[in-house]
Amino acid sequence: MPEEAKLQSPQDAAPSPFKNLTGAAISATIATGLYSFTNMVAHKLATAPLQTTNTLANRLATLVRTLLLAIGSGATMIFAAIALGLVLLTIKQVFTTIFRKPQA
C-alpha cells in the first residue's frame, strides 16, 4: 500500500505575524462595521417613539430594542477583542524572535 502524502495540518503550523495581522485587520474591519451598524440602529430606535399605549406592547418593544442593541454591542466587542488579541500575539512573537537566545 503506498504511503499517504503527509500534509501539514493547520494546527501544526505556527501562526506567522503576517497571518496574525491579516486576521486582526479583518476582525477590526468587521468590528468597525458592526459598531457603525449598532450606532445607526440605536439612533433610529431612540428617535422613533412607540406608537401604542398598551403596557404589554411597550414592554415587549423595549425588550426587543434592548436585545437588538445588546447583541450588536456584544458582537462588536467580540471582534474588537479578537483584533486586539491578534495584535498582542504578533508583538509577543516578534519580541520572542528578536530576543531568543541562540541554541548552543
Secondary structure as GFF3:
##gff-version 3
##sequence-region A 1 104
A	DSSP	alpha_helix	17	47	.	.	.	ID=ss1
A	DSSP	alpha_helix	55	98	.	.	.	ID=ss2
###
